Amino acid sequence: MSVDELSRVFAALADPTRRDIVARLSVADATVNQLAEPYRMSLQAVYKHLRVLEEAGVVTRAPGPQPRPVHLEIGALDSMDEWIEQYRGQAEERYQRLDRVLADMNEEDTP
C-alpha cells in the first residue's frame, strides 16, 4: 500500500461515525439502511460516509440493484496494522535498550 493510500485510510477512519461503521461491518455485512439505523443523520449523510470509506478502499459494495450489502475490506486494515507494527517494534526495541541501560546503571550504584 502506498503512502497516499495509507493516508486515505487513516483520514477515512479519523471520523468517529466511519470508525463505528467499520466496527459494525467487522461483525457482518450490512445494507446502507441497516448501517443508517442508529444514527441521527440523513441517509444521504450515511452515503457520504460510505463514499469516503469506499474511496479509501476500506469498504466495498457489489454493483447491482439496491439493497446492496456493504462489505469490510480487511486488506486495508491489514496494511494499517503492518505500518503500525513496524513502528511499534522499533519503539519497543528502543525501550528495551533503555531498560538495559537503566538496569546496568542500577547495578553500578548498588554497593
N, C-alpha and C positions, 0 to 999 in steps of 0.2 A: 504494500500500500504506500503510495507516495505521500509526501508531507502535506500536499494540498488536500488529498483525500482524507487523511487523518485529521486535518484541521476542520474539514466539513463535518466529520463525525463528532468531534469534540464540540463544535459550535452547535450542532443539532441537539446534542444532549445537554447543552447548557440550560435549556428551558425545563422547569420542573414538570410541566404538563407532558412534554415529549418524553422525559425520563419515566413518568408514570405510564405512559402508553407502552413504552418498551418493557417495563416491568410486567404489565398485564399481558403483553404478547409473549413474554417468556413462558407463561403458563399455557397459553393456547392461542391459535389464530382467532381473529375476530373480524366481524364486519365493521364498517365505519359507524353504523348506527349503534352497534354494541359498544364500540370504543367511546362514542359520544355520550352514552347514558349518564355517567357520573359527573359530567362537567356542566357547569352553568355557563355555557357558551353556545353559540350557534353551530349548526352542523358545518357551515361554511368555515368557521374558525378551526374546527377539528380537521377539515380537509387541508387547510393551510399548514397545520402542524404536521400532518401526514406527508404533505408535499416536501417539506423540509427534510423529514426523515428519509423519504424516498430518494431525494436528490443526493443525500449523504450515503446512500446505499445501506441504510440500517433496516429498512422495511421494503417489501415489495407487495404489489397487488397484481394478480394474474389478469391479463386482458379478458374482456368479455362483459356480459351484461351484469348489472347490479343484482343482488348484492355479491360483491367480490370479497373474499377474506383477505385480510392484511396479514402478512407473514413476516416474522422477525428473521433477519439475515444474520446468522451467528458469525459469519466471516468478518463483518465489520467490527463486532465486539472482540473477536479473537485478535484482530490487528491492534486494537487499542490495548488489549491485555499484554501482547508481546512488547509493545512500545513501553508501557508502564513497567513491566517486569525487568526490562533492560536497565532502566534507571534505578529501580528498586534494588536490584542485585548490586549495582555499583555503589549505592549508598550503604547497603548492608556491609559490603567489604570494607568501606571506609570506616564505619562504626566499629567493626571488629578489630581493625588495626588500632583505632583509638583505645578500645578496651584493653588490648595487649600492652600498649604503651603505658596506660594508667596502672595496670597491674604490675608492670615492671617497676614503675616509679614507686608504687606502694611497697613492693618488696625491698627496694633500696632504702626506704625510710624506716623499715622495721629493723630494730637492733638485733 
